Amino acid sequence: MNSKELIALEDRYGAHNYHPLDVIIDRAEGVWVYDIEGKRYLDCLSAYSAVNQGHCHPRIIRALKEQADMVTLTSRAFRNSRLGLFEKELCELTGYEMVLPMNSGAEAVETALKVARRWGYQTKGVPAGQAEIIACNGNFHGRTITIVSFSSDEQYRKDYGPFTPGFKVVEFGDIEALGAAVTPNTVAVILEPIQGEGGVVIPPDGYLKGVASLCREQEVLFMVDEIQTGLGRTGRLFAHQHEDVRADVAIIGKALSGGVYPVSAVLSDREVLGLFRPGDHGSTFGGNPLGVAVAREALRVLVEEDLFERAATLGAYLMGRLQRLESPHIKEVRGRGLLVGIELFSESGGARRFCEELQERGILCKETHTHIIRLSPPLVITKEEIDWAMVQIASVLE
Ligand SMILES: *Cc1c(COP(=O)(O)O)cnc(C)c1O
């Protein structure tokens, strides 16, 4: 079948809850993906930072295949020979005492919200049914009904009510607004250290430090959603570590499995995750041997290939090159590590047409919020590949 026919099938049989670029990817390797006609593209989205280690990383694929021949799913009704090793290695890498594995990012966020409420009732002493959680304007934490209950994006909420109560939304980056929203019933603050879907929005310097100390003073859990920003993307293990703070709860997903299998996790200490008792929470696939075998290898690849350092160095190089572009369309270039946003002037007619021109020239990226182009290639990208990409980007934007 050709591209046209395959697109027609999706249009006919699939729900239209996405508006993808019309490129049909058939295989991929490292930073490159190939469409069914064999045309090669540089992937500058990395499945929203899920393939930080590069597509089909040979070590991760080998781990998948080896485990697939052993055992794939036991459910947590029984134990499996891989889970404990994964939990230990993940805790040692991140410096948390405990982990709770789930599958999708949204599930891990839901898990964090549950444990925060539980901590509020059982440890902080919030009256039953009164717990409040504070989130930020412009957030993206997933698509469940509870999570969209505190989304500020109308499209994510329209006709999905009634919503889950118990959430407040304050301006991202405004420490005073956050302080004013905290009450004795506040159990947690949840935020992304850099808002990815929100358009690569970086809060003012000192904000995360301020949030961390406010949370400590007010006895509130500081929860970071590092699903997109974590595991090396911004040049550190976690993006909130750029301000030398430690969150009470960190939520990860996406690159935890190198894009090979859905694996997510909530990380925290015994005081928080120790509150779960058998039967309080669960997932049939969470912590399954196939997923954790893949995740263990994906984590080793991140560390052994120095991908944090690589993201820091090459990200700075890419940002520098982008900032020197002389383009009538660019309002601002911002980012950290290899998470970069190019904000265009609203008169430029939206980012979509530039993404389509880049596609013509062999680069895949996706607009976010109509006028922002996000560039987040796999962290295994080379300087030469960035140089090649810059030629294409310059010809489209200058
Ligand atoms: C992608 C993402 C999620 C949701 O993850 P899913 O696996 O799509 O459920 C949550 N938070 C952030 C910051 C994300 O980027």
The ligand as a Gaussian input file, in Angstrom:
#p B3LYP/6-31G(d) Opt

LIG

0 1
 C        3.595000      13.135000      27.893000
 C        3.403000      13.755000      29.228000
 C        2.483000      13.233000      30.151000
 C        1.534000      12.096000      29.836000
 O        2.179000      10.933000      29.495000
 P        1.348000       9.780000      28.702000
 O        2.322000       8.642000      28.646000
 O        0.996000      10.339000      27.375000
 O        0.159000       9.482000      29.528000
 C        2.395000      13.833000      31.385000
 N        3.173000      14.890000      31.706000
 C        4.068000      15.412000      30.850000
 C        4.899000      16.567000      31.268000
 C        4.188000      14.879000      29.573000
 O        5.042000      15.437000      28.695000

